[in-house]
């Protein structure tokens, strides 16, 4: 019995030592407001007050990787360049099906809403039929807004091809370039996310035609390969994300200041005005706490629809069951 107790203590000590070993977590994100917890954390790091390191074992590291849109982030995840990423649902489902359901896993739901189809005023664009012969910009081929645009146009009976032909031409472009194309009149509309939606409407004469207020816009995704190598670090980051989300929502001015400064740094451009960031953030809904059963039900419905949309767009021709995608959901931490 005494020998068994000694063995138990040694095993417990080994587990506790492992829990304190430093980890390195490589995180992907985009410079838009649907990823504001990442932008805020990155800015806090620049200011010498790293949020996530305060919630990870001593000596740990966070390595940030900035991408323009989801497809490039998912390529990095599958290549092993990052451990997890903030990303939209369409690139997740595309990568998940492409790997036959074996690799991609969702860790947490981050935000919904915050995206819209913005049209140039004076063009009288009201229905899908009005877009015949028009050009619509999206952030990247196969990203969530690109899929949204293609599906919406097809629902109106328009032909939209992957090579830029058809009744309406889809023009994938990085968000900064997308704004430039819109301002010069080189495109007639753009389907994008915040703060670019607010910029197009307040600075460049755009008006919102379609706004998806209920659609999931951002999740945290990882891979089975990354989870097998760094599950402890990845789950610790997700728990830290939840805590930061809560603090940001409790302090609106702090949130706005961090994100405004952070976007300026990420895009290497002028810092957006606080008024613009405040307005844009008001269109993004950061997901509240919910029990695991309700969350899984909601995400199952959302990703089932995302799968159908990707198939309808012509960018995905395969299928896979949704349930395994959600088996790695990380539980909310106890509120502090």
C-alpha positions, 0 to 999 in steps of 0.5 A: 500500500505504501509503495502504491501511494509513493507511485501515485504521488510520483505520477501526480508530481509528473503531471503537475510538472508537465502542466507547468512546462512552457508551451509555444502557440502559433496563432493565425488571425486577420486584421479585421474586427471580427477577429478583434480579440486577436488584434487586441491581444497582439496590440497588448503584446506590443505595449508590453502587457501580453494578455495570453502569456499571463494565462499560460505556464511561465516561459511560454511564447505566443507567435502571431501570423497575420493573413488576409483571409481564411483560405490562406490561413487554412493552408498554413494550418494544414501545412503545420505553420500554425497551431490554430487560427481565427477564421470564417466557416467557409474556409474551415468546411472546405479544408475539413471536407478536403481532408475527408473529415480527418484533420480540421477541428473547431475549438470555439465559436468567436463571433457572428454578424459583422459582414455585408454586401455594400453597393455604390449609391446611384447604381440602383442595385436592389435585387440579384437581377440588377447585378447582371454585367456588374463586378463584385469584390470579395476578400479572397476566392473561397473565403466566407464572404466570397461564398456568400456572394456567389450563393446569393447571386445564384439564388437570384438565378444568375450564372456565376463562374469560378473563372470570373465569367458568367452574369456577374464577375466576382473579383477577389481582392485583399480588403485594402485593395477592395476598398481602393477598387470600390472608391475608384468605381472599378467594382460596383459592390463589395461583400466584406467584413468590418471595419471595411463595411463601415469604411465603404459606407462612411467614406466612399459612398456605399450603402448596405444591401444585404447584411447577415446578422445571424451568420457565424463569422469567426471561429477558432479552428485547429488541426488534429496534427496540431492538437496531437502535438500541442493540445495543452497549449492550444486549449490554454490559449482558447481558455485565455481567449474566452477571458479576454473576450469577457474583459473587452466586452466589459470595457468598450473604450479600452476595446476600441482603443486597442483595436484601432491602434492594432489595425493601424499597426497590422495594415501599416496605415493611418490609425482608424478613428475611434468613431469608425471603430465604435460604429463597426464594432457595434455590428459584430456580436461576440458570442455569449457563454452557452452550455455545450449542448446548445453550442454544439447544436447551433454550430452543427446547424451553422456548419451544415449550412456552410457545407451546403453553401460551399457546394452550391457555390461550385467550390466544393464537390465532396461531402463529410459528416459534420459531427467530427468537426466539433468534437474538440470544442473547448469548454468555457472557463469559470468567469473571473 
